[in-house]
């Protein structure tokens, strides 16, 4: 089969490799649609220490069940599925809470843990073998491309739920990428009265303008003023998906007294919060929490939102390429050519 193989940091190519066989508890998936995202840049740069080399990346994908490993009877060949990339050991304290991304046996394949596309082979290939626990059947209306957002929509939905967004509230989303666009739509779906989406790239924001009640393209304190003006005051809840220290600062300063702030963008090390007086948090009685990935089950609820039209992912798919053209697809995404948001590969 053909697959993107990362041989060492910064060196990768489409190669012919053996087609995997599903082990016990696994399925063989024929990949139909898969994308690249900002986290892949960290993996390709060698900034993720748990990734073995050589490695087949890819963690946002959908596909068709091609074969079953021993003990799998939840699926059948031909089933259309999306993939949730965190597979917990299932037995540690965090997994028993459903928090697979926080598995205390992270990286231990002997315990059953797998982080698909990170510590285990991913979806930038024609086929991949993965745990049946990672799969969600796609609702009938969804295309392969929409199904590739299975993990993404779970991440966005979890962040909104961490922010405890309630009907009638004012919500600010910091970050104009795919996750910000998804979170804005989810906030609307759960009944937020007003949603403002803040970003810095005009071409991106123009594409996703319809996902929020107001779109602000600005930076620094000017951005804060514009968001507050759109909301007619500070936000009840703020969700950050930009991944920068400045975005975290903005998120905290946008919240009302007694408000909630969810920081979800800075998944890699090296970013430190500056420019926030601690009394802003203490005297403001703010709830500030991190949000990492998605606990078991939430992606299924997220797919239902897409299926009923409450969330539209199609405008986020800006480019399409066959797997053979991965080099061009990668450059398109990394360089943000033509306002690239999600670049879709079709193995």
Secondary structure, DSSP 8 states (H G I E B T S, - for coil): -EEEEEEETTEEEEEE-------TTEEEEEEEEEEE-HHHHHHHTT--TT--SSB----EEEEEEEEE-TT--S--TT-EEEE--EE--SSSHHHHTT-GGG-TTTT-GGGT-EEBTTTB--SSBSEEEEEGGGEEE--TT--HHHHTTHHHHHHHHHHHHHTT--TT-EEEEE--SHHHHHHHHHHHHTT-SEEEEEES-HHHHHHTGGGSSEEEE--HHHHHHHHHHHHTS-EEEEEE-S-SHHHHHHHHHHEEEEEEEEE-S--SS-----S--HHHHHTTT-EEEE--S--TTHHHHHHHHHHTTSS--GGGEEEEEEGGGHHHHHHHHHTTGGG-SEEEEE-
